[in-house]
Amino acid sequence: MTGVDPSRLDDQQLMKELETIHRTRHDTLLYGSNDALRAHNERMAQLEGEYLRRNPRRVVAAGRTREGARERNCAETATPGAAAG
């Protein structure tokens, strides 16, 4: 494993690690070697897993659920062009 075991990070350190890995994700996907992308995937999964373990009752925005996405798509379809502008 690369980096500190996520369970050993305090909450602030964990959030900083998550922010960093999410910020570097796009460049790793586009320009990283297969090994770099694999390592990035593994580390991201470890960090996100630890965050979810610590925050099982985190707030989930309605728009970030399947049902919320369907409602958003229905509203956009019902009023074509309404979102433009």
PDB file of N, CA, C and O in Angstrom:
ATOM      1  N   MET A   1       0.846  -1.184   0.000  1.00  0.00           N
ATOM      2  CA  MET A   1       0.000   0.000   0.000  1.00  0.00           C
ATOM      3  C   MET A   1       0.886   1.241   0.000  1.00  0.00           C
ATOM      4  O   MET A   1       1.923   1.276   0.663  1.00  0.00           O
ATOM      5  N   THR A   2       0.470   2.247  -0.745  1.00  0.00           N
ATOM      6  CA  THR A   2       1.188   3.515  -0.775  1.00  0.00           C
ATOM      7  C   THR A   2       0.486   4.495   0.145  1.00  0.00           C
ATOM      8  O   THR A   2      -0.739   4.609   0.119  1.00  0.00           O
ATOM      9  N   GLY A   3       1.253   5.198   0.954  1.00  0.00           N
ATOM     10  CA  GLY A   3       0.668   6.169   1.868  1.00  0.00           C
ATOM     11  C   GLY A   3       0.316   5.550   3.205  1.00  0.00           C
ATOM     12  O   GLY A   3       0.403   4.339   3.408  1.00  0.00           O
ATOM     13  N   VAL A   4      -0.083   6.427   4.106  1.00  0.00           N
ATOM     14  CA  VAL A   4      -0.460   6.014   5.457  1.00  0.00           C
ATOM     15  C   VAL A   4      -1.791   5.274   5.409  1.00  0.00           C
ATOM     16  O   VAL A   4      -2.693   5.640   4.655  1.00  0.00           O
ATOM     17  N   ASP A   5      -1.898   4.239   6.217  1.00  0.00           N
ATOM     18  CA  ASP A   5      -3.161   3.512   6.341  1.00  0.00           C
ATOM     19  C   ASP A   5      -4.250   4.527   6.695  1.00  0.00           C
ATOM     20  O   ASP A   5      -4.119   5.237   7.692  1.00  0.00           O
ATOM     21  N   PRO A   6      -5.324   4.612   5.899  1.00  0.00           N
ATOM     22  CA  PRO A   6      -6.362   5.614   6.153  1.00  0.00           C
ATOM     23  C   PRO A   6      -6.950   5.566   7.561  1.00  0.00           C
ATOM     24  O   PRO A   6      -7.374   6.597   8.084  1.00  0.00           O
ATOM     25  N   SER A   7      -6.983   4.402   8.176  1.00  0.00           N
ATOM     26  CA  SER A   7      -7.539   4.308   9.530  1.00  0.00           C
ATOM     27  C   SER A   7      -6.658   5.014  10.557  1.00  0.00           C
ATOM     28  O   SER A   7      -7.103   5.288  11.671  1.00  0.00           O
ATOM     29  N   ARG A   8      -5.418   5.308  10.190  1.00  0.00           N
ATOM     30  CA  ARG A   8      -4.506   5.995  11.108  1.00  0.00           C
ATOM     31  C   ARG A   8      -4.536   7.515  10.946  1.00  0.00           C
ATOM     32  O   ARG A   8      -3.910   8.232  11.727  1.00  0.00           O
ATOM     33  N   LEU A   9      -5.256   8.008   9.943  1.00  0.00           N
ATOM     34  CA  LEU A   9      -5.373   9.447   9.716  1.00  0.00           C
ATOM     35  C   LEU A   9      -6.474  10.019  10.597  1.00  0.00           C
ATOM     36  O   LEU A   9      -7.502   9.378  10.811  1.00  0.00           O
ATOM     37  N   ASP A  10      -6.254  11.233  11.110  1.00  0.00           N
ATOM     38  CA  ASP A  10      -7.368  11.869  11.811  1.00  0.00           C
ATOM     39  C   ASP A  10      -8.326  12.427  10.757  1.00  0.00           C
ATOM     40  O   ASP A  10      -8.019  12.399   9.565  1.00  0.00           O
ATOM     41  N   ASP A  11      -9.467  12.926  11.181  1.00  0.00           N
ATOM     42  CA  ASP A  11     -10.497  13.371  10.230  1.00  0.00           C
ATOM     43  C   ASP A  11      -9.985  14.459   9.291  1.00  0.00           C
ATOM     44  O   ASP A  11     -10.285  14.436   8.098  1.00  0.00           O
ATOM     45  N   GLN A  12      -9.224  15.400   9.811  1.00  0.00           N
ATOM     46  CA  GLN A  12      -8.709  16.496   8.989  1.00  0.00           C
ATOM     47  C   GLN A  12      -7.710  15.969   7.951  1.00  0.00           C
ATOM     48  O   GLN A  12      -7.744  16.382   6.792  1.00  0.00           O
ATOM     49  N   GLN A  13      -6.840  15.076   8.359  1.00  0.00           N
ATOM     50  CA  GLN A  13      -5.870  14.491   7.434  1.00  0.00           C
ATOM     51  C   GLN A  13      -6.577  13.674   6.350  1.00  0.00           C
ATOM     52  O   GLN A  13      -6.199  13.724   5.179  1.00  0.00           O
ATOM     53  N   LEU A  14      -7.599  12.928   6.750  1.00  0.00           N
ATOM     54  CA  LEU A  14      -8.348  12.128   5.788  1.00  0.00           C
ATOM     55  C   LEU A  14      -9.001  13.020   4.735  1.00  0.00           C
ATOM     56  O   LEU A  14      -8.944  12.717   3.543  1.00  0.00           O
ATOM     57  N   MET A  15      -9.617  14.115   5.167  1.00  0.00           N
ATOM     58  CA  MET A  15     -10.252  15.025   4.217  1.00  0.00           C
ATOM     59  C   MET A  15      -9.223  15.644   3.280  1.00  0.00           C
ATOM     60  O   MET A  15      -9.490  15.802   2.089  1.00  0.00           O
ATOM     61  N   LYS A  16      -8.062  15.993   3.796  1.00  0.00           N
ATOM     62  CA  LYS A  16      -7.004  16.575   2.958  1.00  0.00           C
ATOM     63  C   LYS A  16      -6.539  15.563   1.913  1.00  0.00           C
ATOM     64  O   LYS A  16      -6.334  15.914   0.751  1.00  0.00           O
ATOM     65  N   GLU A  17      -6.374  14.315   2.326  1.00  0.00           N
ATOM     66  CA  GLU A  17      -5.977  13.253   1.388  1.00  0.00           C
ATOM     67  C   GLU A  17      -7.051  13.051   0.316  1.00  0.00           C
ATOM     68  O   GLU A  17      -6.735  12.894  -0.863  1.00  0.00           O
ATOM     69  N   LEU A  18      -8.314  13.055   0.729  1.00  0.00           N
ATOM     70  CA  LEU A  18      -9.407  12.894  -0.234  1.00  0.00           C
ATOM     71  C   LEU A  18      -9.448  14.054  -1.225  1.00  0.00           C
ATOM     72  O   LEU A  18      -9.622  13.838  -2.424  1.00  0.00           O
ATOM     73  N   GLU A  19      -9.291  15.267  -0.739  1.00  0.00           N
ATOM     74  CA  GLU A  19      -9.293  16.433  -1.624  1.00  0.00           C
ATOM     75  C   GLU A  19      -8.156  16.341  -2.628  1.00  0.00           C
ATOM     76  O   GLU A  19      -8.347  16.644  -3.806  1.00  0.00           O
ATOM     77  N   THR A  20      -6.984  15.930  -2.183  1.00  0.00           N
ATOM     78  CA  THR A  20      -5.830  15.821  -3.067  1.00  0.00           C
ATOM     79  C   THR A  20      -6.043  14.748  -4.128  1.00  0.00           C
ATOM     80  O   THR A  20      -5.774  14.979  -5.306  1.00  0.00           O
ATOM     81  N   ILE A  21      -6.519  13.587  -3.721  1.00  0.00           N
ATOM     82  CA  ILE A  21      -6.672  12.500  -4.695  1.00  0.00           C
ATOM     83  C   ILE A  21      -7.770  12.809  -5.700  1.00  0.00           C
ATOM     84  O   ILE A  21      -7.657  12.435  -6.867  1.00  0.00           O
ATOM     85  N   HIS A  22      -8.828  13.484  -5.269  1.00  0.00           N
ATOM     86  CA  HIS A  22      -9.873  13.854  -6.222  1.00  0.00           C
ATOM     87  C   HIS A  22      -9.376  14.932  -7.180  1.00  0.00           C
ATOM     88  O   HIS A  22      -9.741  14.925  -8.355  1.00  0.00           O
ATOM     89  N   ARG A  23      -8.565  15.839  -6.704  1.00  0.00           N
ATOM     90  CA  ARG A  23      -8.020  16.910  -7.544  1.00  0.00           C
ATOM     91  C   ARG A  23      -7.094  16.336  -8.622  1.00  0.00           C
ATOM     92  O   ARG A  23      -7.054  16.862  -9.735  1.00  0.00           O
ATOM     93  N   THR A  24      -6.356  15.277  -8.316  1.00  0.00           N
ATOM     94  CA  THR A  24      -5.395  14.716  -9.255  1.00  0.00           C
ATOM     95  C   THR A  24      -5.990  13.615 -10.135  1.00  0.00           C
ATOM     96  O   THR A  24      -5.306  13.101 -11.020  1.00  0.00           O
ATOM     97  N   ARG A  25      -7.227  13.255  -9.909  1.00  0.00           N
ATOM     98  CA  ARG A  25      -7.849  12.140 -10.610  1.00  0.00           C
ATOM     99  C   ARG A  25      -7.851  12.298 -12.125  1.00  0.00           C
ATOM    100  O   ARG A  25      -7.459  11.381 -12.848  1.00  0.00           O
ATOM    101  N   HIS A  26      -8.286  13.440 -12.601  1.00  0.00           N
ATOM    102  CA  HIS A  26      -8.439  13.652 -14.040  1.00  0.00           C
ATOM    103  C   HIS A  26      -7.101  13.501 -14.774  1.00  0.00           C
ATOM    104  O   HIS A  26      -7.019  12.811 -15.789  1.00  0.00           O
ATOM    105  N   ASP A  27      -6.071  14.142 -14.260  1.00  0.00           N
ATOM    106  CA  ASP A  27      -4.757  14.046 -14.894  1.00  0.00           C
ATOM    107  C   ASP A  27      -4.212  12.626 -14.861  1.00  0.00           C
ATOM    108  O   ASP A  27      -3.578  12.174 -15.814  1.00  0.00           O
ATOM    109  N   THR A  28      -4.461  11.925 -13.763  1.00  0.00           N
ATOM    110  CA  THR A  28      -3.998  10.534 -13.680  1.00  0.00           C
ATOM    111  C   THR A  28      -4.712   9.679 -14.719  1.00  0.00           C
ATOM    112  O   THR A  28      -4.085   8.836 -15.360  1.00  0.00           O
ATOM    113  N   LEU A  29      -5.991   9.881 -14.890  1.00  0.00           N
ATOM    114  CA  LEU A  29      -6.753   9.129 -15.879  1.00  0.00           C
ATOM    115  C   LEU A  29      -6.253   9.421 -17.293  1.00  0.00           C
ATOM    116  O   LEU A  29      -6.056   8.502 -18.089  1.00  0.00           O
ATOM    117  N   LEU A  30      -6.051  10.693 -17.600  1.00  0.00           N
ATOM    118  CA  LEU A  30      -5.663  11.069 -18.956  1.00  0.00           C
ATOM    119  C   LEU A  30      -4.203  10.769 -19.278  1.00  0.00           C
ATOM    120  O   LEU A  30      -3.887  10.347 -20.390  1.00  0.00           O
ATOM    121  N   TYR A  31      -3.309  10.985 -18.305  1.00  0.00           N
ATOM    122  CA  TYR A  31      -1.884  10.973 -18.619  1.00  0.00           C
ATOM    123  C   TYR A  31      -1.050   9.973 -17.835  1.00  0.00           C
ATOM    124  O   TYR A  31       0.131   9.792 -18.132  1.00  0.00           O
ATOM    125  N   GLY A  32      -1.636   9.328 -16.849  1.00  0.00           N
ATOM    126  CA  GLY A  32      -0.871   8.393 -16.030  1.00  0.00           C
ATOM    127  C   GLY A  32      -0.695   7.044 -16.702  1.00  0.00           C
ATOM    128  O   GLY A  32      -1.492   6.649 -17.553  1.00  0.00           O
ATOM    129  N   SER A  33       0.352   6.349 -16.313  1.00  0.00           N
ATOM    130  CA  SER A  33       0.562   4.985 -16.804  1.00  0.00           C
ATOM    131  C   SER A  33      -0.521   4.077 -16.227  1.00  0.00           C
ATOM    132  O   SER A  33      -1.249   4.470 -15.316  1.00  0.00           O
ATOM    133  N   ASN A  34      -0.620   2.891 -16.749  1.00  0.00           N
ATOM    134  CA  ASN A  34      -1.584   1.932 -16.209  1.00  0.00           C
ATOM    135  C   ASN A  34      -1.291   1.640 -14.746  1.00  0.00           C
ATOM    136  O   ASN A  34      -2.214   1.504 -13.943  1.00  0.00           O
ATOM    137  N   ASP A  35      -0.014   1.542 -14.394  1.00  0.00           N
ATOM    138  CA  ASP A  35       0.357   1.305 -12.996  1.00  0.00           C
ATOM    139  C   ASP A  35      -0.050   2.478 -12.113  1.00  0.00           C
ATOM    140  O   ASP A  35      -0.540   2.280 -11.001  1.00  0.00           O
ATOM    141  N   ALA A  36       0.150   3.698 -12.604  1.00  0.00           N
ATOM    142  CA  ALA A  36      -0.230   4.880 -11.831  1.00  0.00           C
ATOM    143  C   ALA A  36      -1.741   4.929 -11.633  1.00  0.00           C
ATOM    144  O   ALA A  36      -2.216   5.259 -10.546  1.00  0.00           O
ATOM    145  N   LEU A  37      -2.487   4.604 -12.667  1.00  0.00           N
ATOM    146  CA  LEU A  37      -3.945   4.621 -12.564  1.00  0.00           C
ATOM    147  C   LEU A  37      -4.424   3.537 -11.600  1.00  0.00           C
ATOM    148  O   LEU A  37      -5.338   3.770 -10.808  1.00  0.00           O
ATOM    149  N   ARG A  38      -3.816   2.365 -11.662  1.00  0.00           N
ATOM    150  CA  ARG A  38      -4.175   1.282 -10.745  1.00  0.00           C
ATOM    151  C   ARG A  38      -3.906   1.699  -9.301  1.00  0.00           C
ATOM    152  O   ARG A  38      -4.747   1.490  -8.426  1.00  0.00           O
ATOM    153  N   ALA A  39      -2.735   2.287  -9.050  1.00  0.00           N
ATOM    154  CA  ALA A  39      -2.386   2.727  -7.696  1.00  0.00           C
ATOM    155  C   ALA A  39      -3.348   3.821  -7.230  1.00  0.00           C
ATOM    156  O   ALA A  39      -3.764   3.833  -6.071  1.00  0.00           O
ATOM    157  N   HIS A  40      -3.696   4.728  -8.121  1.00  0.00           N
ATOM    158  CA  HIS A  40      -4.626   5.810  -7.802  1.00  0.00           C
ATOM    159  C   HIS A  40      -5.992   5.235  -7.439  1.00  0.00           C
ATOM    160  O   HIS A  40      -6.607   5.653  -6.459  1.00  0.00           O
ATOM    161  N   ASN A  41      -6.462   4.275  -8.232  1.00  0.00           N
ATOM    162  CA  ASN A  41      -7.756   3.628  -7.952  1.00  0.00           C
ATOM    163  C   ASN A  41      -7.755   2.968  -6.580  1.00  0.00           C
ATOM    164  O   ASN A  41      -8.700   3.115  -5.806  1.00  0.00           O
ATOM    165  N   GLU A  42      -6.689   2.244  -6.292  1.00  0.00           N
ATOM    166  CA  GLU A  42      -6.603   1.534  -5.006  1.00  0.00           C
ATOM    167  C   GLU A  42      -6.588   2.510  -3.839  1.00  0.00           C
ATOM    168  O   GLU A  42      -7.292   2.312  -2.849  1.00  0.00           O
ATOM    169  N   ARG A  43      -5.786   3.566  -3.956  1.00  0.00           N
ATOM    170  CA  ARG A  43      -5.693   4.540  -2.867  1.00  0.00           C
ATOM    171  C   ARG A  43      -7.016   5.274  -2.686  1.00  0.00           C
ATOM    172  O   ARG A  43      -7.454   5.502  -1.558  1.00  0.00           O
ATOM    173  N   MET A  44      -7.651   5.643  -3.793  1.00  0.00           N
ATOM    174  CA  MET A  44      -8.931   6.345  -3.703  1.00  0.00           C
ATOM    175  C   MET A  44      -9.960   5.459  -3.013  1.00  0.00           C
ATOM    176  O   MET A  44     -10.714   5.931  -2.162  1.00  0.00           O
ATOM    177  N   ALA A  45      -9.996   4.192  -3.370  1.00  0.00           N
ATOM    178  CA  ALA A  45     -10.943   3.260  -2.756  1.00  0.00           C
ATOM    179  C   ALA A  45     -10.676   3.129  -1.254  1.00  0.00           C
ATOM    180  O   ALA A  45     -11.615   3.066  -0.461  1.00  0.00           O
ATOM    181  N   GLN A  46      -9.414   3.089  -0.866  1.00  0.00           N
ATOM    182  CA  GLN A  46      -9.070   2.998   0.563  1.00  0.00           C
ATOM    183  C   GLN A  46      -9.542   4.237   1.314  1.00  0.00           C
ATOM    184  O   GLN A  46     -10.171   4.130   2.367  1.00  0.00           O
ATOM    185  N   LEU A  47      -9.238   5.411   0.770  1.00  0.00           N
ATOM    186  CA  LEU A  47      -9.597   6.664   1.435  1.00  0.00           C
ATOM    187  C   LEU A  47     -11.116   6.845   1.492  1.00  0.00           C
ATOM    188  O   LEU A  47     -11.664   7.199   2.536  1.00  0.00           O
ATOM    189  N   GLU A  48     -11.787   6.603   0.375  1.00  0.00           N
ATOM    190  CA  GLU A  48     -13.237   6.755   0.354  1.00  0.00           C
ATOM    191  C   GLU A  48     -13.905   5.729   1.265  1.00  0.00           C
ATOM    192  O   GLU A  48     -14.887   6.040   1.938  1.00  0.00           O
ATOM    193  N   GLY A  49     -13.380   4.521   1.287  1.00  0.00           N
ATOM    194  CA  GLY A  49     -13.927   3.501   2.169  1.00  0.00           C
ATOM    195  C   GLY A  49     -13.819   3.903   3.628  1.00  0.00           C
ATOM    196  O   GLY A  49     -14.746   3.685   4.409  1.00  0.00           O
ATOM    197  N   GLU A  50     -12.693   4.487   3.993  1.00  0.00           N
ATOM    198  CA  GLU A  50     -12.512   4.935   5.374  1.00  0.00           C
ATOM    199  C   GLU A  50     -13.458   6.084   5.691  1.00  0.00           C
ATOM    200  O   GLU A  50     -14.029   6.133   6.781  1.00  0.00           O
ATOM    201  N   TYR A  51     -13.630   7.008   4.752  1.00  0.00           N
ATOM    202  CA  TYR A  51     -14.562   8.120   4.968  1.00  0.00           C
ATOM    203  C   TYR A  51     -15.980   7.583   5.199  1.00  0.00           C
ATOM    204  O   TYR A  51     -16.671   8.016   6.121  1.00  0.00           O
ATOM    205  N   LEU A  52     -16.401   6.646   4.364  1.00  0.00           N
ATOM    206  CA  LEU A  52     -17.750   6.079   4.501  1.00  0.00           C
ATOM    207  C   LEU A  52     -17.894   5.302   5.800  1.00  0.00           C
ATOM    208  O   LEU A  52     -18.957   5.327   6.421  1.00  0.00           O
ATOM    209  N   ARG A  53     -16.839   4.612   6.219  1.00  0.00           N
ATOM    210  CA  ARG A  53     -16.886   3.880   7.481  1.00  0.00           C
ATOM    211  C   ARG A  53     -17.091   4.843   8.648  1.00  0.00           C
ATOM    212  O   ARG A  53     -17.841   4.548   9.579  1.00  0.00           O
ATOM    213  N   ARG A  54     -16.425   5.987   8.595  1.00  0.00           N
ATOM    214  CA  ARG A  54     -16.537   6.971   9.679  1.00  0.00           C
ATOM    215  C   ARG A  54     -17.832   7.763   9.626  1.00  0.00           C
ATOM    216  O   ARG A  54     -18.276   8.295  10.643  1.00  0.00           O
ATOM    217  N   ASN A  55     -18.433   7.846   8.464  1.00  0.00           N
ATOM    218  CA  ASN A  55     -19.611   8.700   8.275  1.00  0.00           C
ATOM    219  C   ASN A  55     -20.775   7.930   7.661  1.00  0.00           C
ATOM    220  O   ASN A  55     -21.241   8.282   6.577  1.00  0.00           O
ATOM    221  N   PRO A  56     -21.249   6.891   8.331  1.00  0.00           N
ATOM    222  CA  PRO A  56     -22.318   6.077   7.734  1.00  0.00           C
ATOM    223  C   PRO A  56     -23.637   6.825   7.579  1.00  0.00           C
ATOM    224  O   PRO A  56     -24.482   6.431   6.776  1.00  0.00           O
ATOM    225  N   ARG A  57     -23.817   7.885   8.331  1.00  0.00           N
ATOM    226  CA  ARG A  57     -25.079   8.642   8.262  1.00  0.00           C
ATOM    227  C   ARG A  57     -24.876  10.016   7.636  1.00  0.00           C
ATOM    228  O   ARG A  57     -25.572  10.971   7.979  1.00  0.00           O
ATOM    229  N   ARG A  58     -23.925  10.109   6.723  1.00  0.00           N
ATOM    230  CA  ARG A  58     -23.663  11.400   6.081  1.00  0.00           C
ATOM    231  C   ARG A  58     -24.903  11.875   5.341  1.00  0.00           C
ATOM    232  O   ARG A  58     -25.747  11.070   4.947  1.00  0.00           O
ATOM    233  N   VAL A  59     -25.010  13.162   5.155  1.00  0.00           N
ATOM    234  CA  VAL A  59     -26.155  13.745   4.454  1.00  0.00           C
ATOM    235  C   VAL A  59     -26.036  13.402   2.974  1.00  0.00           C
ATOM    236  O   VAL A  59     -24.983  13.592   2.365  1.00  0.00           O
ATOM    237  N   VAL A  60     -27.112  12.903   2.410  1.00  0.00           N
ATOM    238  CA  VAL A  60     -27.154  12.578   0.995  1.00  0.00           C
ATOM    239  C   VAL A  60     -28.153  13.523   0.336  1.00  0.00           C
ATOM    240  O   VAL A  60     -29.332  13.529   0.690  1.00  0.00           O
ATOM    241  N   ALA A  61     -27.691  14.313  -0.611  1.00  0.00           N
ATOM    242  CA  ALA A  61     -28.553  15.260  -1.315  1.00  0.00           C
ATOM    243  C   ALA A  61     -29.520  14.500  -2.204  1.00  0.00           C
ATOM    244  O   ALA A  61     -29.126  13.562  -2.896  1.00  0.00           O
ATOM    245  N   ALA A  62     -30.770  14.896  -2.189  1.00  0.00           N
ATOM    246  CA  ALA A  62     -31.809  14.209  -2.963  1.00  0.00           C
ATOM    247  C   ALA A  62     -31.454  14.145  -4.446  1.00  0.00           C
ATOM    248  O   ALA A  62     -31.736  13.145  -5.107  1.00  0.00           O
ATOM    249  N   GLY A  63     -30.841  15.195  -4.970  1.00  0.00           N
ATOM    250  CA  GLY A  63     -30.469  15.227  -6.377  1.00  0.00           C
ATOM    251  C   GLY A  63     -29.346  14.279  -6.735  1.00  0.00           C
ATOM    252  O   GLY A  63     -29.086  14.055  -7.917  1.00  0.00           O
ATOM    253  N   ARG A  64     -28.666  13.710  -5.738  1.00  0.00           N
ATOM    254  CA  ARG A  64     -27.566  12.787  -5.979  1.00  0.00           C
ATOM    255  C   ARG A  64     -27.996  11.327  -5.880  1.00  0.00           C
ATOM    256  O   ARG A  64     -27.153  10.432  -5.825  1.00  0.00           O
ATOM    257  N   THR A  65     -29.295  11.086  -5.857  1.00  0.00           N
ATOM    258  CA  THR A  65     -29.824   9.718  -5.854  1.00  0.00           C
ATOM    259  C   THR A  65     -30.378   9.410  -7.250  1.00  0.00           C
ATOM    260  O   THR A  65     -30.568  10.323  -8.053  1.00  0.00           O
ATOM    261  N   ARG A  66     -30.632   8.155  -7.536  1.00  0.00           N
ATOM    262  CA  ARG A  66     -31.220   7.799  -8.835  1.00  0.00           C
ATOM    263  C   ARG A  66     -32.571   8.470  -9.018  1.00  0.00           C
ATOM    264  O   ARG A  66     -32.879   9.009 -10.082  1.00  0.00           O
ATOM    265  N   GLU A  67     -33.371   8.426  -7.959  1.00  0.00           N
ATOM    266  CA  GLU A  67     -34.704   9.031  -8.051  1.00  0.00           C
ATOM    267  C   GLU A  67     -34.590  10.534  -8.315  1.00  0.00           C
ATOM    268  O   GLU A  67     -35.323  11.078  -9.142  1.00  0.00           O
ATOM    269  N   GLY A  68     -33.687  11.194  -7.624  1.00  0.00           N
ATOM    270  CA  GLY A  68     -33.501  12.627  -7.825  1.00  0.00           C
ATOM    271  C   GLY A  68     -33.010  12.947  -9.228  1.00  0.00           C
ATOM    272  O   GLY A  68     -33.423  13.942  -9.824  1.00  0.00           O
ATOM    273  N   ALA A  69     -32.136  12.111  -9.751  1.00  0.00           N
ATOM    274  CA  ALA A  69     -31.641  12.314 -11.115  1.00  0.00           C
ATOM    275  C   ALA A  69     -32.762  12.127 -12.129  1.00  0.00           C
ATOM    276  O   ALA A  69     -32.856  12.868 -13.107  1.00  0.00           O
ATOM    277  N   ARG A  70     -33.611  11.131 -11.888  1.00  0.00           N
ATOM    278  CA  ARG A  70     -34.753  10.914 -12.793  1.00  0.00           C
ATOM    279  C   ARG A  70     -35.688  12.121 -12.774  1.00  0.00           C
ATOM    280  O   ARG A  70     -36.156  12.564 -13.823  1.00  0.00           O
ATOM    281  N   GLU A  71     -35.957  12.646 -11.592  1.00  0.00           N
ATOM    282  CA  GLU A  71     -36.827  13.823 -11.488  1.00  0.00           C
ATOM    283  C   GLU A  71     -36.213  15.010 -12.212  1.00  0.00           C
ATOM    284  O   GLU A  71     -36.917  15.763 -12.886  1.00  0.00           O
ATOM    285  N   ARG A  72     -34.915  15.178 -12.076  1.00  0.00           N
ATOM    286  CA  ARG A  72     -34.220  16.282 -12.740  1.00  0.00           C
ATOM    287  C   ARG A  72     -34.319  16.120 -14.250  1.00  0.00           C
ATOM    288  O   ARG A  72     -34.580  17.092 -14.960  1.00  0.00           O
ATOM    289  N   ASN A  73     -34.114  14.899 -14.754  1.00  0.00           N
ATOM    290  CA  ASN A  73     -34.195  14.642 -16.193  1.00  0.00           C
ATOM    291  C   ASN A  73     -35.600  14.854 -16.714  1.00  0.00           C
ATOM    292  O   ASN A  73     -35.776  15.385 -17.810  1.00  0.00           O
ATOM    293  N   CYS A  74     -36.609  14.449 -15.946  1.00  0.00           N
ATOM    294  CA  CYS A  74     -38.002  14.655 -16.358  1.00  0.00           C
ATOM    295  C   CYS A  74     -38.322  16.138 -16.444  1.00  0.00           C
ATOM    296  O   CYS A  74     -38.994  16.574 -17.378  1.00  0.00           O
ATOM    297  N   ALA A  75     -37.858  16.900 -15.501  1.00  0.00           N
ATOM    298  CA  ALA A  75     -38.109  18.345 -15.497  1.00  0.00           C
ATOM    299  C   ALA A  75     -37.423  19.013 -16.686  1.00  0.00           C
ATOM    300  O   ALA A  75     -37.988  19.922 -17.295  1.00  0.00           O
ATOM    301  N   GLU A  76     -36.214  18.572 -17.020  1.00  0.00           N
ATOM    302  CA  GLU A  76     -35.486  19.148 -18.161  1.00  0.00           C
ATOM    303  C   GLU A  76     -36.169  18.785 -19.466  1.00  0.00           C
ATOM    304  O   GLU A  76     -36.220  19.605 -20.383  1.00  0.00           O
ATOM    305  N   THR A  77     -36.698  17.562 -19.567  1.00  0.00           N
ATOM    306  CA  THR A  77     -37.378  17.096 -20.770  1.00  0.00           C
ATOM    307  C   THR A  77     -38.715  17.806 -20.931  1.00  0.00           C
ATOM    308  O   THR A  77     -39.123  18.119 -22.050  1.00  0.00           O
ATOM    309  N   ALA A  78     -39.398  18.062 -19.822  1.00  0.00           N
ATOM    310  CA  ALA A  78     -40.725  18.699 -19.871  1.00  0.00           C
ATOM    311  C   ALA A  78     -40.644  20.147 -20.320  1.00  0.00           C
ATOM    312  O   ALA A  78     -41.596  20.675 -20.895  1.00  0.00           O
ATOM    313  N   THR A  79     -39.524  20.786 -20.064  1.00  0.00           N
ATOM    314  CA  THR A  79     -39.370  22.209 -20.440  1.00  0.00           C
ATOM    315  C   THR A  79     -38.082  22.377 -21.246  1.00  0.00           C
ATOM    316  O   THR A  79     -37.113  22.949 -20.746  1.00  0.00           O
ATOM    317  N   PRO A  80     -38.060  21.880 -22.501  1.00  0.00           N
ATOM    318  CA  PRO A  80     -36.848  21.993 -23.308  1.00  0.00           C
ATOM    319  C   PRO A  80     -36.433  23.450 -23.483  1.00  0.00           C
ATOM    320  O   PRO A  80     -37.258  24.326 -23.744  1.00  0.00           O
ATOM    321  N   GLY A  81     -35.166  23.677 -23.337  1.00  0.00           N
ATOM    322  CA  GLY A  81     -34.640  25.031 -23.506  1.00  0.00           C
ATOM    323  C   GLY A  81     -34.768  25.900 -22.265  1.00  0.00           C
ATOM    324  O   GLY A  81     -34.191  26.987 -22.219  1.00  0.00           O
ATOM    325  N   ALA A  82     -35.500  25.456 -21.272  1.00  0.00           N
ATOM    326  CA  ALA A  82     -35.704  26.256 -20.054  1.00  0.00           C
ATOM    327  C   ALA A  82     -34.401  26.429 -19.283  1.00  0.00           C
ATOM    328  O   ALA A  82     -34.192  27.450 -18.628  1.00  0.00           O
ATOM    329  N   ALA A  83     -33.527  25.431 -19.362  1.00  0.00           N
ATOM    330  CA  ALA A  83     -32.262  25.504 -18.613  1.00  0.00           C
ATOM    331  C   ALA A  83     -31.251  26.375 -19.330  1.00  0.00           C
ATOM    332  O   ALA A  83     -30.281  26.814 -18.713  1.00  0.00           O
ATOM    333  N   ALA A  84     -31.444  26.636 -20.598  1.00  0.00           N
ATOM    334  CA  ALA A  84     -30.494  27.452 -21.354  1.00  0.00           C
ATOM    335  C   ALA A  84     -30.650  28.910 -20.972  1.00  0.00           C
ATOM    336  O   ALA A  84     -31.742  29.393 -20.672  1.00  0.00           O
ATOM    337  N   GLY A  85     -29.495  29.605 -20.997  1.00  0.00           N
ATOM    338  CA  GLY A  85     -29.619  31.038 -20.781  1.00  0.00           C
ATOM    339  C   GLY A  85     -28.919  31.502 -19.648  1.00  0.00           C
ATOM    340  O   GLY A  85     -28.943  32.697 -19.355  1.00  0.00           O
TER     341      GLY A  85
END
